[in-house]
Amino acid sequence: MRISLTKYGIRELVLFGIPCVAGIYFSLILFPWAVPIPLFFMLFLLNFFRDPERNTPQGKGLVIAPADGVVSHIVPVFEEHYLKCDSIKISIFMSVTNVHVNRIPAYGTVEFIKHTPGKFLDARDDECFSSNENNVVGLSLAEKKGNIAVKQIAGRIARRIVCACKIGDVMQQGERFGMIKFGSRVEVFVPKTIPFEPMVTVGGKVTAGKTILGKMHGNGASAAE
């Protein structure tokens, strides 16, 4: 079976993969009983950096999950970085067993990117929303007048956020734009000026590029300028 691996993990696959392969080889020769140890770490690397193809649902106003994981919050908040207005936040917690490649939730143009250094609290901790290292991507929607934001948040184990898109990039719905390495949290913000109908519930599992988080109705406009 062919495993697709993400280009965002090449550094780690080389850095840790070579010692794992060497460990398997020398264990087979010297200590056969120890083979499961480097084999486990090799399989963990391949599993973590896997990047399967996804068929993204198409439809006007759809907001697609940017990450694999479990919905931990659906709450009203004030998004202070890009939208600068009251918004609906949907948070997705990713465990180390999930695919960690992040995907764009809606078709649009990247208008804003802001990386903020911070702490590395557990991604399940409510305080991580405001305290942890994070990266916010602001999108100007193509099919509707309005904007949404995606926030990548580092966790206790996840210490590196990858954001491969640039300001001005036109992004397709479900297109890869980065990842967070080794367990983390991703959030989507939809301004309350856009009528939005959530289609997931807290505790539900979602798949990046496939699960519909909700649908925007009508033509709203955020406070982002």
KAURWO-V36095 format. One line per field, one symbol per residue. ss: DSSP state (A for helix, B for strand, O for the rest). psi: psi as a letter, one per 20 degrees, with the letter a starting at -180 (. if undefined). A space follows every 50 residues. Layout:
BEGIN
ss->???
psi->???
END
This chain:
BEGIN
ss->OOOOBOAAAAAAAAAAAAAAAAAAAAAAAAOAAAAAAAAAAAAAAAAAOB OOOOOOOOOOOBBBOOOOBBBBBBBBBBBOOOOOBBBBBBBBBBOOOOOO BBBOOOOBBBBBBBBBOOBOOOOOOOOAAAABOBBBBBBBBOOOOOBBBB BBBBOOOOOBBBBOOOOOOBBOOOOBBBBBBOOBBBBBBBBOOOBBBBOO OOOOBBOOOOOBBBBBBOOOOOOOO
psi->ppppqqiijgghhgghgghgghggghhhggmhhighghhghghgghggjq mqqpopqqqpjqoqpiqqbpohqnqprooigghlrprppoppppriiqpj pqqphqpapoippopoqbrlrpiiphihhihqprpppppoqhiqoaqrqp pppqahhojpppoirqpipopqpiqpiarpompaqqqpppqiioppoqjr qpiqqqppigpohappqaorprip.
END
